Amino acid sequence: MDMNVISSPNSEKKGGCTTNCTLANKYLTSLPKKLKDNVVNFALETKKLGQEDPRRIFHALKVGFAITVVSLFYYFQALYNGFGVSAMWAVITVVVVFEYTVGATLGKGLNRMISTCIAGFLGVVAHYLADLSGDTGEPILLALFGFIVASTMTFMRFFPKLKARYDYGLMIFILTFALVAVSGYRDDEVIKMAQQRLSTIIIGSCIAMIICIFISPVWIGAEFHFLIASNIHKLANFLQGFGSEYLKMKDEKSKEEETFRQQYKSVLGTKTTEETMANLASWEPSHGKFKFSHPWKQYLKVGALTRMCAYRVDALNNCLNSDILQVETPEEIQEKMKESCKKLSSELGKVLKEVSLGLKKTKKTATAKTQLRETKKAAHELKMLLQETSLWEKFNLLDVLPAATVASILIDIVDCVENIIEEVHELASMADFKSMDSAVCPENQLSQIIVVGEVTTTDKNNHGPDLKGPTPSVAEPEIKSLQ
Amino acid sequence: MDMNVISSPNSEKKGGCTTNCTLANKYLTSLPKKLKDNVVNFALETKKLGQEDPRRIFHALKVGFAITVVSLFYYFQALYNGFGVSAMWAVITVVVVFEYTVGATLGKGLNRMISTCIAGFLGVVAHYLADLSGDTGEPILLALFGFIVASTMTFMRFFPKLKARYDYGLMIFILTFALVAVSGYRDDEVIKMAQQRLSTIIIGSCIAMIICIFISPVWIGAEFHFLIASNIHKLANFLQGFGSEYLKMKDEKSKEEETFRQQYKSVLGTKTTEETMANLASWEPSHGKFKFSHPWKQYLKVGALTRMCAYRVDALNNCLNSDILQVETPEEIQEKMKESCKKLSSELGKVLKEVSLGLKKTKKTATAKTQLRETKKAAHELKMLLQETSLWEKFNLLDVLPAATVASILIDIVDCVENIIEEVHELASMADFKSMDSAVCPENQLSQIIVVGEVTTTDKNNHGPDLKGPTPSVAEPEIKSLQ
């Protein structure tokens, strides 16, 4: 007993020491481990970012190059003149103006140059006016001018149209005006300072813009174009995959297909991105197939319709997971619906892929419109099937509801797709895309064609007339009746 | 005949002249008219922007005031020292750092101060190192340092986490390093310049931050909080209006209700806005009911679930306009469905309003959970109705599909709402919201309670236990069977 009493605190103490030691040890060993983990994670993410888009690495090197060039200019100017304040503006301008895409760089550069020019001029004028009013009045007038200009320009930054394109310019306006007007120099020095600031800012902006445009440029217009096309493509992928996926048993569904199917979700939230891209794209000069006055606003319309279609695709996706629709569809219904739904879904996917492909290649295509006729036929068949009373009356409504809901959403999507086709067609006319006809190319050939290259179409004239007016068609009355 | 021949060109000429004159006249009179129109439009938009949110006007005045203060500081400093280059940094800092919301201003100000501090120190070190290598080696080493720092920092701006919070800081880092390292001054001057730049930037940042915080501040945290609450409220409005709207004839629908109903659409595209707001809110100190470590990330979760619910509400809205669902629902079905759909829809609206209200008041509420039980009962009834074979078998599937689709979407929304309630409850726990019970207050009383004020609850303990654990309930098994 005694032994026990004595040994017990001992062992506890020992145990306590051991625990503490282990904890301390763990903490000490975990610190470098954590650091190591962080470094490894950082390296991995760096690698991932670089691999995802190697142009990011080029961009970083370009910025380094531009800053080196302008810094050396500043360094030598400072050495020779002994006073490098003005040249400093060139360094600042390059750092601030140089953005990833050409559109953003041009937007900032032009905003900065024009604003500096106007505000510098007004600042000099304000300085003279204040100077006239004597030593007492000068600071009062200058403060008043500064207050009015800063307040007005700040409020103007709330105007949505100005904010979208000239936000940076308005900020620089306030900055330059305040610096020039309130500089407190003598008159001749103010003008000299304003001139120096303007010229160095022009030098800095031009260095940034030239390097951005001429060394592996990233055109945001082209990015925007391909974003819109790839969004349509993602919906097409979902629809082509949906037919088979929907009719599979739960455990058959593979994870790969699952992630493939979820791609469309990124389309749901791109509104803000698209608006920013359209704004920046409008700063860019003619590049590749995109002219200076390329109809970027029309892309926003196509984007909005694609998003509306994506909401419906989301509803379709919910049918795969929804509680109420999780009932097992009766086999007879499944049998009958299977083919119709699969057909319509994959037809829709095919049409959207065609639209996306035409857009990607900046080509006018009538194939989508022709294919849409097939799609409408498939929708009509599905609708007929829904009206077949003999088929449905045997079952409980709740059992057939999943199949019927899927069918009705699919029929709904036909309208969305038609709207997309219309707006893409309008876009092709506005942007003067050339005609092509990819109907002659089998699908696997199409995917091999390089996106930016020209395509020789052997069957150009067969479907040519379709592009010039409303689609002439024998099947038209039948299609109309579906709408 | 001759007369005709002669007179005809004359009259044509006269007509031509008249047309030209009229055109020229029109052009001349239209110019000032256009200008006038522009001015009027501008004035109207200014008025609208000011009325929508008078804090915009305050913000403009605040910026004007801050710039006046710092400009005068600069002006007198320049007068006395004859050389105002360092003080200039204070003006620049105020203009660049002063943003509309406290979070944005603090984020920029802190980024600017800390980056300038670190980069300035490293710049001085780089300058010394380069100095050691002699006259030839100096510019080479400086260029190399500049290139490495600029490239690395530019690439780091691509890291999503760094971009979200420290993008501005990384840019300022490049800027300061380049300016200090490459300044070309003698050693003692470099340190003096770095010190001056740092102190004036701290002065500028502090002026901007103090004026932003202490004169009618706009807290982005509070804005974010109310955005999330009002998004939920918008969905509630739609659902409460939907029941009656859906069953009205087309020509009965008023335009007012139409626009009221469309409010929810703004919820579909707020993802990017919410993410930005959450980031900026995390810079803000404790204000009102929001602490420094308020769980802003949890708001993103609630926001995402609200958006998911909005997609389903969008599907519901499509039912009102869809082609396939535009068939007239048979009267018997309408009669039977009317009450159930209306009940479920308005129950859902009520629950969401309760959630939104609790959130707005930063109160923990169990009422929503209690109400959800009612909602689930209503959903259960609707589901039973869908299973009543005797009701449906008389009709063509296509005729009853609209009603059935609406019902199934409504039942689907119950899950969404439950998820929202869960996450809002989690948020209330994380943020230590106080308990309240609004079930005792009739709805019109509730709307009179000032949002920020405290509410005395007379019936606090009745529903209190609900908050502490999983909802104990007799109706539970029945509800579970619905899921």
Interface residues (C-beta under 8 A of the other chain):
Chain A: E45 T46 L49 R56 I57 H59 A60 L61 V63 G64 F65 I67 T68 S71 L72 Y74 Y75 F76 A78 L79 G84 V85 M88 V91 I92 V95 V96 P139 L142 A143 G146 F147 I148 A150 S151 T152 T154 F155 F158 F159 M171 I174 L175 A178 L179 A181 V182 S183 G184 Y185 L268 G269 K271 T272 T273 Y311 R312 D314 A315 N318 S322 D323 I324 L325 K383 L386 Q387 E388 T389 W392 E393 N396 L397 L398 V400 L401 A404 T405 S408 I411 D412 D415 Q483
Chain B: E45 T46 L49 R56 I57 H59 A60 L61 V63 G64 F65 I67 T68 S71 L72 Y74 Y75 F76 A78 L79 G84 V85 M88 V91 I92 V95 V96 P139 L142 A143 G146 F147 I148 A150 S151 T152 T154 F155 F158 F159 M171 I174 L175 A178 L179 A181 V182 S183 G184 Y185 L268 G269 K271 T272 T273 Y311 R312 D314 A315 N318 S322 D323 I324 L325 K383 L386 Q387 T389 W392 E393 N396 L397 L398 V400 L401 A404 T405 S408 I411 D412 D415 Q483
